[in-house]
Amino acid sequence: MKNDPIVAEVRAIRDELAAQCGYDIKEIFRKLREQQAKSGLKYVRYPARRVNPTEDVR
């Protein structure tokens, strides 16, 4: 498989962020939400969608 430089860059940034947060998922999300708040951009949040247990989920 060919190495994609964009994928490699995203993975490097992801690993750097995780290392800064001590690989603590709660801290990673706290930091990301803080960055969103500082950005001044409007973010859209959709409510969770319930899946009917009889539905075929593929």
N, C-alpha and C positions, 0 to 999 in steps of 0.2 A: 504494500500500500504506500502511496506517495505521501510524503509529509507536506501538510498544508501550513504555510507560515501564519495564516490568520488563526487557525485552530491552535497552533503552538503558542501564539501570543496570548490568546484568551486563556488557555490553560496556565500559562506562566502568571498572568495577572490574578487568576483565581487562587493559585497556590500561594502567591504573595499575600493576598488578603487573608487567606485562612491562617497562614503563619503569623501574621500580625495579631490575629485574634486568638492565638493559641489553639487553633483548630476547634474552637468552641462554637457550635452552630448558632446558639442563642446570641453570642457576641457578634458573629458575622452578620446576622439579620439586624441586630440593633444598629450596627455601624452602617449598613446599607440604608436603613430607614432614615438615619441621621443625614446621610448624604442626599437622599431624596428631598428631605425637608429643606436643606440648604440650597438645593438647585433652583428653587423657585418655579419649577415646572409643575403642571397639573397632572397627577397620576390618576388613572381610572382603576377602581377595584370592583370586581364583579363578585356577587355573592356565590357561595359554594353551590354547586349543582348536585342535587341528590340523584342517585342512580337507582332506578327501580331494580330490585334484586332479580326479578324475572326477565329483565332486559338482557339481551345477549351483548356483552361488552367485548368487542374485538378491536 
